[in-house]
């Protein structure tokens, strides 16, 4: 599958981004690529508000941990 090849190329370990989480690979990558002029919490709130997913918004700490798993 094409998506699996992309994820495999940009994760550090084979076990990263394998479970269904609030911050899957694509959300983490989009958040990393967006400009950062505000706090992490503010950016997460705006991103999940735009997706209408505020009820499953992760913490800033969870985002930082997911970001460490991504090679981007």
mmCIF file of the N, C-alpha and C atoms, coordinates in Angstrom:
data_MODEL
# 
_entry.id   MODEL 
# 
loop_
_atom_site.group_PDB 
_atom_site.id 
_atom_site.type_symbol 
_atom_site.label_atom_id 
_atom_site.label_alt_id 
_atom_site.label_comp_id 
_atom_site.label_asym_id 
_atom_site.label_entity_id 
_atom_site.label_seq_id 
_atom_site.pdbx_PDB_ins_code 
_atom_site.Cartn_x 
_atom_site.Cartn_y 
_atom_site.Cartn_z 
_atom_site.occupancy 
_atom_site.B_iso_or_equiv 
_atom_site.pdbx_formal_charge 
_atom_site.auth_seq_id 
_atom_site.auth_comp_id 
_atom_site.auth_asym_id 
_atom_site.auth_atom_id 
_atom_site.pdbx_PDB_model_num 
ATOM 1   N N  . UNK A 1 1  ? 0.841   -1.176 0.000  1.00 0.00 ? 1  UNK A N  1 
ATOM 2   C CA . UNK A 1 1  ? 0.000   0.000  0.000  1.00 0.00 ? 1  UNK A CA 1 
ATOM 3   C C  . UNK A 1 1  ? 0.888   1.243  0.000  1.00 0.00 ? 1  UNK A C  1 
ATOM 4   N N  . UNK A 1 2  ? 0.515   2.229  -0.776 1.00 0.00 ? 2  UNK A N  1 
ATOM 5   C CA . UNK A 1 2  ? 1.312   3.437  -0.930 1.00 0.00 ? 2  UNK A CA 1 
ATOM 6   C C  . UNK A 1 2  ? 1.497   4.184  0.385  1.00 0.00 ? 2  UNK A C  1 
ATOM 7   N N  . UNK A 1 3  ? 0.438   4.316  1.177  1.00 0.00 ? 3  UNK A N  1 
ATOM 8   C CA . UNK A 1 3  ? 0.530   5.036  2.447  1.00 0.00 ? 3  UNK A CA 1 
ATOM 9   C C  . UNK A 1 3  ? 1.514   4.361  3.395  1.00 0.00 ? 3  UNK A C  1 
ATOM 10  N N  . UNK A 1 4  ? 1.527   3.048  3.401  1.00 0.00 ? 4  UNK A N  1 
ATOM 11  C CA . UNK A 1 4  ? 2.446   2.322  4.278  1.00 0.00 ? 4  UNK A CA 1 
ATOM 12  C C  . UNK A 1 4  ? 3.898   2.610  3.913  1.00 0.00 ? 4  UNK A C  1 
ATOM 13  N N  . UNK A 1 5  ? 4.184   2.734  2.634  1.00 0.00 ? 5  UNK A N  1 
ATOM 14  C CA . UNK A 1 5  ? 5.552   3.038  2.208  1.00 0.00 ? 5  UNK A CA 1 
ATOM 15  C C  . UNK A 1 5  ? 5.981   4.421  2.681  1.00 0.00 ? 5  UNK A C  1 
ATOM 16  N N  . UNK A 1 6  ? 5.078   5.369  2.632  1.00 0.00 ? 6  UNK A N  1 
ATOM 17  C CA . UNK A 1 6  ? 5.387   6.729  3.085  1.00 0.00 ? 6  UNK A CA 1 
ATOM 18  C C  . UNK A 1 6  ? 5.611   6.732  4.590  1.00 0.00 ? 6  UNK A C  1 
ATOM 19  N N  . UNK A 1 7  ? 4.726   6.102  5.322  1.00 0.00 ? 7  UNK A N  1 
ATOM 20  C CA . UNK A 1 7  ? 4.873   6.050  6.780  1.00 0.00 ? 7  UNK A CA 1 
ATOM 21  C C  . UNK A 1 7  ? 6.167   5.335  7.152  1.00 0.00 ? 7  UNK A C  1 
ATOM 22  N N  . UNK A 1 8  ? 6.459   4.229  6.481  1.00 0.00 ? 8  UNK A N  1 
ATOM 23  C CA . UNK A 1 8  ? 7.696   3.492  6.763  1.00 0.00 ? 8  UNK A CA 1 
ATOM 24  C C  . UNK A 1 8  ? 8.937   4.352  6.538  1.00 0.00 ? 8  UNK A C  1 
ATOM 25  N N  . UNK A 1 9  ? 8.886   5.218  5.535  1.00 0.00 ? 9  UNK A N  1 
ATOM 26  C CA . UNK A 1 9  ? 10.045  6.046  5.208  1.00 0.00 ? 9  UNK A CA 1 
ATOM 27  C C  . UNK A 1 9  ? 10.276  7.155  6.234  1.00 0.00 ? 9  UNK A C  1 
ATOM 28  N N  . UNK A 1 10 ? 9.228   7.578  6.938  1.00 0.00 ? 10 UNK A N  1 
ATOM 29  C CA . UNK A 1 10 ? 9.345   8.738  7.821  1.00 0.00 ? 10 UNK A CA 1 
ATOM 30  C C  . UNK A 1 10 ? 9.117   8.443  9.294  1.00 0.00 ? 10 UNK A C  1 
ATOM 31  N N  . UNK A 1 11 ? 9.146   7.199  9.688  1.00 0.00 ? 11 UNK A N  1 
ATOM 32  C CA . UNK A 1 11 ? 9.061   6.894  11.120 1.00 0.00 ? 11 UNK A CA 1 
ATOM 33  C C  . UNK A 1 11 ? 10.380  6.285  11.569 1.00 0.00 ? 11 UNK A C  1 
ATOM 34  N N  . UNK A 1 12 ? 10.679  6.445  12.852 1.00 0.00 ? 12 UNK A N  1 
ATOM 35  C CA . UNK A 1 12 ? 11.947  5.953  13.373 1.00 0.00 ? 12 UNK A CA 1 
ATOM 36  C C  . UNK A 1 12 ? 11.943  4.443  13.610 1.00 0.00 ? 12 UNK A C  1 
ATOM 37  N N  . UNK A 1 13 ? 10.884  3.928  14.227 1.00 0.00 ? 13 UNK A N  1 
ATOM 38  C CA . UNK A 1 13 ? 10.818  2.503  14.535 1.00 0.00 ? 13 UNK A CA 1 
ATOM 39  C C  . UNK A 1 13 ? 9.620   1.871  13.821 1.00 0.00 ? 13 UNK A C  1 
ATOM 40  N N  . UNK A 1 14 ? 9.686   0.574  13.585 1.00 0.00 ? 14 UNK A N  1 
ATOM 41  C CA . UNK A 1 14 ? 8.585   -0.133 12.935 1.00 0.00 ? 14 UNK A CA 1 
ATOM 42  C C  . UNK A 1 14 ? 7.306   -0.110 13.756 1.00 0.00 ? 14 UNK A C  1 
ATOM 43  N N  . UNK A 1 15 ? 7.429   0.117  15.046 1.00 0.00 ? 15 UNK A N  1 
ATOM 44  C CA . UNK A 1 15 ? 6.249   0.123  15.915 1.00 0.00 ? 15 UNK A CA 1 
ATOM 45  C C  . UNK A 1 15 ? 5.590   1.499  16.007 1.00 0.00 ? 15 UNK A C  1 
ATOM 46  N N  . UNK A 1 16 ? 6.222   2.539  15.470 1.00 0.00 ? 16 UNK A N  1 
ATOM 47  C CA . UNK A 1 16 ? 5.646   3.884  15.516 1.00 0.00 ? 16 UNK A CA 1 
ATOM 48  C C  . UNK A 1 16 ? 4.497   4.003  14.517 1.00 0.00 ? 16 UNK A C  1 
ATOM 49  N N  . UNK A 1 17 ? 3.425   4.655  14.938 1.00 0.00 ? 17 UNK A N  1 
ATOM 50  C CA . UNK A 1 17 ? 2.250   4.921  14.113 1.00 0.00 ? 17 UNK A CA 1 
ATOM 51  C C  . UNK A 1 17 ? 1.589   3.638  13.600 1.00 0.00 ? 17 UNK A C  1 
ATOM 52  N N  . UNK A 1 18 ? 1.501   2.615  14.445 1.00 0.00 ? 18 UNK A N  1 
ATOM 53  C CA . UNK A 1 18 ? 0.844   1.380  14.031 1.00 0.00 ? 18 UNK A CA 1 
ATOM 54  C C  . UNK A 1 18 ? -0.543  1.240  14.656 1.00 0.00 ? 18 UNK A C  1 
ATOM 55  N N  . UNK A 1 19 ? -0.794  1.885  15.775 1.00 0.00 ? 19 UNK A N  1 
ATOM 56  C CA . UNK A 1 19 ? -2.093  1.799  16.441 1.00 0.00 ? 19 UNK A CA 1 
ATOM 57  C C  . UNK A 1 19 ? -2.956  2.986  16.056 1.00 0.00 ? 19 UNK A C  1 
ATOM 58  N N  . UNK A 1 20 ? -4.267  2.839  16.214 1.00 0.00 ? 20 UNK A N  1 
ATOM 59  C CA . UNK A 1 20 ? -5.191  3.941  15.963 1.00 0.00 ? 20 UNK A CA 1 
ATOM 60  C C  . UNK A 1 20 ? -5.161  4.879  17.157 1.00 0.00 ? 20 UNK A C  1 
ATOM 61  N N  . UNK A 1 21 ? -4.648  6.079  16.952 1.00 0.00 ? 21 UNK A N  1 
ATOM 62  C CA . UNK A 1 21 ? -4.478  7.064  18.017 1.00 0.00 ? 21 UNK A CA 1 
ATOM 63  C C  . UNK A 1 21 ? -5.131  8.385  17.632 1.00 0.00 ? 21 UNK A C  1 
ATOM 64  N N  . UNK A 1 22 ? -5.149  9.317  18.576 1.00 0.00 ? 22 UNK A N  1 
ATOM 65  C CA . UNK A 1 22 ? -5.657  10.657 18.286 1.00 0.00 ? 22 UNK A CA 1 
ATOM 66  C C  . UNK A 1 22 ? -4.736  11.391 17.331 1.00 0.00 ? 22 UNK A C  1 
ATOM 67  N N  . UNK A 1 23 ? -3.462  11.050 17.347 1.00 0.00 ? 23 UNK A N  1 
ATOM 68  C CA . UNK A 1 23 ? -2.485  11.690 16.471 1.00 0.00 ? 23 UNK A CA 1 
ATOM 69  C C  . UNK A 1 23 ? -1.825  10.661 15.553 1.00 0.00 ? 23 UNK A C  1 
ATOM 70  N N  . UNK A 1 24 ? -2.530  10.258 14.508 1.00 0.00 ? 24 UNK A N  1 
ATOM 71  C CA . UNK A 1 24 ? -1.892  9.343  13.559 1.00 0.00 ? 24 UNK A CA 1 
ATOM 72  C C  . UNK A 1 24 ? -0.825  10.084 12.752 1.00 0.00 ? 24 UNK A C  1 
ATOM 73  N N  . UNK A 1 25 ? -0.145  9.366  11.916 1.00 0.00 ? 25 UNK A N  1 
ATOM 74  C CA . UNK A 1 25 ? 0.963   9.919  11.139 1.00 0.00 ? 25 UNK A CA 1 
ATOM 75  C C  . UNK A 1 25 ? 0.567   11.176 10.380 1.00 0.00 ? 25 UNK A C  1 
ATOM 76  N N  . UNK A 1 26 ? -0.557  11.148 9.674  1.00 0.00 ? 26 UNK A N  1 
ATOM 77  C CA . UNK A 1 26 ? -0.898  12.277 8.812  1.00 0.00 ? 26 UNK A CA 1 
ATOM 78  C C  . UNK A 1 26 ? -1.203  13.539 9.622  1.00 0.00 ? 26 UNK A C  1 
ATOM 79  N N  . UNK A 1 27 ? -1.872  13.415 10.751 1.00 0.00 ? 27 UNK A N  1 
ATOM 80  C CA . UNK A 1 27 ? -2.164  14.600 11.571 1.00 0.00 ? 27 UNK A CA 1 
ATOM 81  C C  . UNK A 1 27 ? -0.880  15.173 12.164 1.00 0.00 ? 27 UNK A C  1 
ATOM 82  N N  . UNK A 1 28 ? -0.018  14.297 12.643 1.00 0.00 ? 28 UNK A N  1 
ATOM 83  C CA . UNK A 1 28 ? 1.249   14.748 13.213 1.00 0.00 ? 28 UNK A CA 1 
ATOM 84  C C  . UNK A 1 28 ? 2.074   15.485 12.173 1.00 0.00 ? 28 UNK A C  1 
ATOM 85  N N  . UNK A 1 29 ? 2.140   14.933 10.967 1.00 0.00 ? 29 UNK A N  1 
ATOM 86  C CA . UNK A 1 29 ? 2.929   15.545 9.902  1.00 0.00 ? 29 UNK A CA 1 
ATOM 87  C C  . UNK A 1 29 ? 2.356   16.899 9.485  1.00 0.00 ? 29 UNK A C  1 
ATOM 88  N N  . UNK A 1 30 ? 1.047   16.995 9.350  1.00 0.00 ? 30 UNK A N  1 
ATOM 89  C CA . UNK A 1 30 ? 0.425   18.274 8.987  1.00 0.00 ? 30 UNK A CA 1 
ATOM 90  C C  . UNK A 1 30 ? 0.700   19.318 10.056 1.00 0.00 ? 30 UNK A C  1 
ATOM 91  N N  . UNK A 1 31 ? 0.591   18.936 11.316 1.00 0.00 ? 31 UNK A N  1 
ATOM 92  C CA . UNK A 1 31 ? 0.868   19.882 12.397 1.00 0.00 ? 31 UNK A CA 1 
ATOM 93  C C  . UNK A 1 31 ? 2.317   20.341 12.394 1.00 0.00 ? 31 UNK A C  1 
ATOM 94  N N  . UNK A 1 32 ? 3.238   19.435 12.084 1.00 0.00 ? 32 UNK A N  1 
ATOM 95  C CA . UNK A 1 32 ? 4.654   19.811 12.031 1.00 0.00 ? 32 UNK A CA 1 
ATOM 96  C C  . UNK A 1 32 ? 4.891   20.807 10.900 1.00 0.00 ? 32 UNK A C  1 
ATOM 97  N N  . UNK A 1 33 ? 4.236   20.600 9.772  1.00 0.00 ? 33 UNK A N  1 
ATOM 98  C CA . UNK A 1 33 ? 4.477   21.435 8.600  1.00 0.00 ? 33 UNK A CA 1 
ATOM 99  C C  . UNK A 1 33 ? 3.789   22.809 8.653  1.00 0.00 ? 33 UNK A C  1 
ATOM 100 N N  . UNK A 1 34 ? 2.807   22.971 9.524  1.00 0.00 ? 34 UNK A N  1 
ATOM 101 C CA . UNK A 1 34 ? 2.141   24.275 9.646  1.00 0.00 ? 34 UNK A CA 1 
ATOM 102 C C  . UNK A 1 34 ? 3.063   25.257 10.368 1.00 0.00 ? 34 UNK A C  1 
ATOM 103 N N  . UNK A 1 35 ? 2.880   26.533 10.085 1.00 0.00 ? 35 UNK A N  1 
ATOM 104 C CA . UNK A 1 35 ? 3.734   27.540 10.736 1.00 0.00 ? 35 UNK A CA 1 
ATOM 105 C C  . UNK A 1 35 ? 3.418   27.594 12.236 1.00 0.00 ? 35 UNK A C  1 
ATOM 106 N N  . UNK A 1 36 ? 4.442   27.859 13.030 1.00 0.00 ? 36 UNK A N  1 
ATOM 107 C CA . UNK A 1 36 ? 4.311   27.859 14.482 1.00 0.00 ? 36 UNK A CA 1 
ATOM 108 C C  . UNK A 1 36 ? 4.620   29.250 15.026 1.00 0.00 ? 36 UNK A C  1 
ATOM 109 N N  . UNK A 1 37 ? 3.591   30.066 15.146 1.00 0.00 ? 37 UNK A N  1 
ATOM 110 C CA . UNK A 1 37 ? 3.773   31.400 15.714 1.00 0.00 ? 37 UNK A CA 1 
ATOM 111 C C  . UNK A 1 37 ? 3.038   31.540 17.039 1.00 0.00 ? 37 UNK A C  1 
ATOM 112 N N  . UNK A 1 38 ? 2.347   30.483 17.444 1.00 0.00 ? 38 UNK A N  1 
ATOM 113 C CA . UNK A 1 38 ? 1.629   30.484 18.715 1.00 0.00 ? 38 UNK A CA 1 
ATOM 114 C C  . UNK A 1 38 ? 2.055   29.245 19.506 1.00 0.00 ? 38 UNK A C  1 
ATOM 115 N N  . UNK A 1 39 ? 1.468   29.068 20.660 1.00 0.00 ? 39 UNK A N  1 
ATOM 116 C CA . UNK A 1 39 ? 1.814   27.924 21.503 1.00 0.00 ? 39 UNK A CA 1 
ATOM 117 C C  . UNK A 1 39 ? 1.312   26.621 20.873 1.00 0.00 ? 39 UNK A C  1 
ATOM 118 N N  . UNK A 1 40 ? 1.864   25.523 21.326 1.00 0.00 ? 40 UNK A N  1 
ATOM 119 C CA . UNK A 1 40 ? 1.449   24.217 20.823 1.00 0.00 ? 40 UNK A CA 1 
ATOM 120 C C  . UNK A 1 40 ? -0.024  23.985 21.115 1.00 0.00 ? 40 UNK A C  1 
ATOM 121 N N  . UNK A 1 41 ? -0.446  24.324 22.323 1.00 0.00 ? 41 UNK A N  1 
ATOM 122 C CA . UNK A 1 41 ? -1.850  24.134 22.689 1.00 0.00 ? 41 UNK A CA 1 
ATOM 123 C C  . UNK A 1 41 ? -2.777  24.933 21.773 1.00 0.00 ? 41 UNK A C  1 
ATOM 124 N N  . UNK A 1 42 ? -2.431  26.168 21.485 1.00 0.00 ? 42 UNK A N  1 
ATOM 125 C CA . UNK A 1 42 ? -3.254  26.999 20.602 1.00 0.00 ? 42 UNK A CA 1 
ATOM 126 C C  . UNK A 1 42 ? -3.315  26.420 19.191 1.00 0.00 ? 42 UNK A C  1 
ATOM 127 N N  . UNK A 1 43 ? -2.188  25.938 18.700 1.00 0.00 ? 43 UNK A N  1 
ATOM 128 C CA . UNK A 1 43 ? -2.141  25.354 17.361 1.00 0.00 ? 43 UNK A CA 1 
ATOM 129 C C  . UNK A 1 43 ? -2.964  24.071 17.303 1.00 0.00 ? 43 UNK A C  1 
ATOM 130 N N  . UNK A 1 44 ? -2.862  23.240 18.343 1.00 0.00 ? 44 UNK A N  1 
ATOM 131 C CA . UNK A 1 44 ? -3.661  22.015 18.391 1.00 0.00 ? 44 UNK A CA 1 
ATOM 132 C C  . UNK A 1 44 ? -5.147  22.325 18.441 1.00 0.00 ? 44 UNK A C  1 
ATOM 133 N N  . UNK A 1 45 ? -5.512  23.314 19.253 1.00 0.00 ? 45 UNK A N  1 
ATOM 134 C CA . UNK A 1 45 ? -6.916  23.694 19.357 1.00 0.00 ? 45 UNK A CA 1 
ATOM 135 C C  . UNK A 1 45 ? -7.459  24.158 18.010 1.00 0.00 ? 45 UNK A C  1 
ATOM 136 N N  . UNK A 1 46 ? -6.729  25.011 17.309 1.00 0.00 ? 46 UNK A N  1 
ATOM 137 C CA . UNK A 1 46 ? -7.176  25.485 15.992 1.00 0.00 ? 46 UNK A CA 1 
ATOM 138 C C  . UNK A 1 46 ? -7.281  24.345 14.991 1.00 0.00 ? 46 UNK A C  1 
ATOM 139 N N  . UNK A 1 47 ? -6.279  23.469 14.949 1.00 0.00 ? 47 UNK A N  1 
ATOM 140 C CA . UNK A 1 47 ? -6.261  22.357 14.005 1.00 0.00 ? 47 UNK A CA 1 
ATOM 141 C C  . UNK A 1 47 ? -7.450  21.418 14.238 1.00 0.00 ? 47 UNK A C  1 
ATOM 142 N N  . UNK A 1 48 ? -7.670  21.023 15.488 1.00 0.00 ? 48 UNK A N  1 
ATOM 143 C CA . UNK A 1 48 ? -8.763  20.098 15.782 1.00 0.00 ? 48 UNK A CA 1 
ATOM 144 C C  . UNK A 1 48 ? -10.126 20.782 15.694 1.00 0.00 ? 48 UNK A C  1 
ATOM 145 N N  . UNK A 1 49 ? -10.189 22.080 15.928 1.00 0.00 ? 49 UNK A N  1 
ATOM 146 C CA . UNK A 1 49 ? -11.424 22.830 15.724 1.00 0.00 ? 49 UNK A CA 1 
ATOM 147 C C  . UNK A 1 49 ? -11.781 22.841 14.235 1.00 0.00 ? 49 UNK A C  1 
ATOM 148 N N  . UNK A 1 50 ? -10.784 23.082 13.385 1.00 0.00 ? 50 UNK A N  1 
ATOM 149 C CA . UNK A 1 50 ? -11.015 23.091 11.937 1.00 0.00 ? 50 UNK A CA 1 
ATOM 150 C C  . UNK A 1 50 ? -11.501 21.731 11.438 1.00 0.00 ? 50 UNK A C  1 
ATOM 151 N N  . UNK A 1 51 ? -11.064 20.657 12.074 1.00 0.00 ? 51 UNK A N  1 
ATOM 152 C CA . UNK A 1 51 ? -11.497 19.313 11.693 1.00 0.00 ? 51 UNK A CA 1 
ATOM 153 C C  . UNK A 1 51 ? -12.769 18.885 12.421 1.00 0.00 ? 51 UNK A C  1 
ATOM 154 N N  . UNK A 1 52 ? -13.284 19.754 13.283 1.00 0.00 ? 52 UNK A N  1 
ATOM 155 C CA . UNK A 1 52 ? -14.464 19.466 14.100 1.00 0.00 ? 52 UNK A CA 1 
ATOM 156 C C  . UNK A 1 52 ? -14.225 18.224 14.981 1.00 0.00 ? 52 UNK A C  1 
ATOM 157 N N  . UNK A 1 53 ? -13.049 18.166 15.583 1.00 0.00 ? 53 UNK A N  1 
ATOM 158 C CA . UNK A 1 53 ? -12.663 17.039 16.423 1.00 0.00 ? 53 UNK A CA 1 
ATOM 159 C C  . UNK A 1 53 ? -12.157 17.492 17.796 1.00 0.00 ? 53 UNK A C  1 
ATOM 160 N N  . UNK A 1 54 ? -12.730 18.543 18.339 1.00 0.00 ? 54 UNK A N  1 
ATOM 161 C CA . UNK A 1 54 ? -12.257 19.042 19.633 1.00 0.00 ? 54 UNK A CA 1 
ATOM 162 C C  . UNK A 1 54 ? -12.440 18.023 20.755 1.00 0.00 ? 54 UNK A C  1 
ATOM 163 N N  . UNK A 1 55 ? -13.408 17.130 20.614 1.00 0.00 ? 55 UNK A N  1 
ATOM 164 C CA . UNK A 1 55 ? -13.645 16.142 21.661 1.00 0.00 ? 55 UNK A CA 1 
ATOM 165 C C  . UNK A 1 55 ? -12.529 15.097 21.746 1.00 0.00 ? 55 UNK A C  1 
ATOM 166 N N  . UNK A 1 56 ? -11.707 14.971 20.716 1.00 0.00 ? 56 UNK A N  1 
ATOM 167 C CA . UNK A 1 56 ? -10.594 14.011 20.743 1.00 0.00 ? 56 UNK A CA 1 
ATOM 168 C C  . UNK A 1 56 ? -9.247  14.716 20.626 1.00 0.00 ? 56 UNK A C  1 
ATOM 169 N N  . UNK A 1 57 ? -9.195  15.986 20.986 1.00 0.00 ? 57 UNK A N  1 
ATOM 170 C CA . UNK A 1 57 ? -7.956  16.742 20.887 1.00 0.00 ? 57 UNK A CA 1 
ATOM 171 C C  . UNK A 1 57 ? -6.931  16.220 21.897 1.00 0.00 ? 57 UNK A C  1 
ATOM 172 N N  . UNK A 1 58 ? -5.712  15.916 21.440 1.00 0.00 ? 58 UNK A N  1 
ATOM 173 C CA . UNK A 1 58 ? -4.677  15.435 22.362 1.00 0.00 ? 58 UNK A CA 1 
ATOM 174 C C  . UNK A 1 58 ? -4.045  16.590 23.131 1.00 0.00 ? 58 UNK A C  1 
ATOM 175 N N  . UNK A 1 59 ? -3.254  16.254 24.108 1.00 0.00 ? 59 UNK A N  1 
ATOM 176 C CA . UNK A 1 59 ? -2.534  17.269 24.872 1.00 0.00 ? 59 UNK A CA 1 
ATOM 177 C C  . UNK A 1 59 ? -1.291  17.700 24.100 1.00 0.00 ? 59 UNK A C  1 
ATOM 178 N N  . UNK A 1 60 ? -0.717  18.799 24.510 1.00 0.00 ? 60 UNK A N  1 
ATOM 179 C CA . UNK A 1 60 ? 0.529   19.266 23.897 1.00 0.00 ? 60 UNK A CA 1 
ATOM 180 C C  . UNK A 1 60 ? 1.641   18.245 24.119 1.00 0.00 ? 60 UNK A C  1 
ATOM 181 N N  . UNK A 1 61 ? 1.648   17.616 25.272 1.00 0.00 ? 61 UNK A N  1 
ATOM 182 C CA . UNK A 1 61 ? 2.644   16.599 25.564 1.00 0.00 ? 61 UNK A CA 1 
ATOM 183 C C  . UNK A 1 61 ? 2.506   15.400 24.616 1.00 0.00 ? 61 UNK A C  1 
ATOM 184 N N  . UNK A 1 62 ? 1.283   14.991 24.332 1.00 0.00 ? 62 UNK A N  1 
ATOM 185 C CA . UNK A 1 62 ? 1.057   13.879 23.402 1.00 0.00 ? 62 UNK A CA 1 
ATOM 186 C C  . UNK A 1 62 ? 1.557   14.237 22.011 1.00 0.00 ? 62 UNK A C  1 
ATOM 187 N N  . UNK A 1 63 ? 1.346   15.488 21.597 1.00 0.00 ? 63 UNK A N  1 
ATOM 188 C CA . UNK A 1 63 ? 1.850   15.912 20.287 1.00 0.00 ? 63 UNK A CA 1 
ATOM 189 C C  . UNK A 1 63 ? 3.376   15.872 20.263 1.00 0.00 ? 63 UNK A C  1 
ATOM 190 N N  . UNK A 1 64 ? 4.016   16.351 21.308 1.00 0.00 ? 64 UNK A N  1 
ATOM 191 C CA . UNK A 1 64 ? 5.486   16.340 21.365 1.00 0.00 ? 64 UNK A CA 1 
ATOM 192 C C  . UNK A 1 64 ? 6.032   14.920 21.297 1.00 0.00 ? 64 UNK A C  1 
ATOM 193 N N  . UNK A 1 65 ? 5.363   13.984 21.952 1.00 0.00 ? 65 UNK A N  1 
ATOM 194 C CA . UNK A 1 65 ? 5.796   12.589 21.903 1.00 0.00 ? 65 UNK A CA 1 
ATOM 195 C C  . UNK A 1 65 ? 5.608   12.001 20.513 1.00 0.00 ? 65 UNK A C  1 
ATOM 196 N N  . UNK A 1 66 ? 4.491   12.329 19.842 1.00 0.00 ? 66 UNK A N  1 
ATOM 197 C CA . UNK A 1 66 ? 4.250   11.838 18.489 1.00 0.00 ? 66 UNK A CA 1 
ATOM 198 C C  . UNK A 1 66 ? 5.226   12.467 17.510 1.00 0.00 ? 66 UNK A C  1 
ATOM 199 N N  . UNK A 1 67 ? 5.580   13.735 17.729 1.00 0.00 ? 67 UNK A N  1 
ATOM 200 C CA . UNK A 1 67 ? 6.513   14.431 16.852 1.00 0.00 ? 67 UNK A CA 1 
ATOM 201 C C  . UNK A 1 67 ? 7.888   13.779 16.886 1.00 0.00 ? 67 UNK A C  1 
ATOM 202 N N  . UNK A 1 68 ? 8.278   13.240 18.027 1.00 0.00 ? 68 UNK A N  1 
ATOM 203 C CA . UNK A 1 68 ? 9.577   12.578 18.153 1.00 0.00 ? 68 UNK A CA 1 
ATOM 204 C C  . UNK A 1 68 ? 9.642   11.291 17.330 1.00 0.00 ? 68 UNK A C  1 
ATOM 205 N N  . UNK A 1 69 ? 8.492   10.718 16.996 1.00 0.00 ? 69 UNK A N  1 
ATOM 206 C CA . UNK A 1 69 ? 8.445   9.479  16.219 1.00 0.00 ? 69 UNK A CA 1 
ATOM 207 C C  . UNK A 1 69 ? 8.526   9.741  14.717 1.00 0.00 ? 69 UNK A C  1 
ATOM 208 N N  . UNK A 1 70 ? 8.435   10.997 14.328 1.00 0.00 ? 70 UNK A N  1 
ATOM 209 C CA . UNK A 1 70 ? 8.371   11.377 12.914 1.00 0.00 ? 70 UNK A CA 1 
ATOM 210 C C  . UNK A 1 70 ? 9.710   11.956 12.477 1.00 0.00 ? 70 UNK A C  1 
ATOM 211 N N  . UNK A 1 71 ? 10.223  11.512 11.354 1.00 0.00 ? 71 UNK A N  1 
ATOM 212 C CA . UNK A 1 71 ? 11.520  11.996 10.860 1.00 0.00 ? 71 UNK A CA 1 
ATOM 213 C C  . UNK A 1 71 ? 11.449  13.324 10.124 1.00 0.00 ? 71 UNK A C  1 
ATOM 214 N N  . UNK A 1 72 ? 10.265  13.876 9.914  1.00 0.00 ? 72 UNK A N  1 
ATOM 215 C CA . UNK A 1 72 ? 10.155  15.132 9.151  1.00 0.00 ? 72 UNK A CA 1 
ATOM 216 C C  . UNK A 1 72 ? 10.690  16.296 9.904  1.00 0.00 ? 72 UNK A C  1 
# 
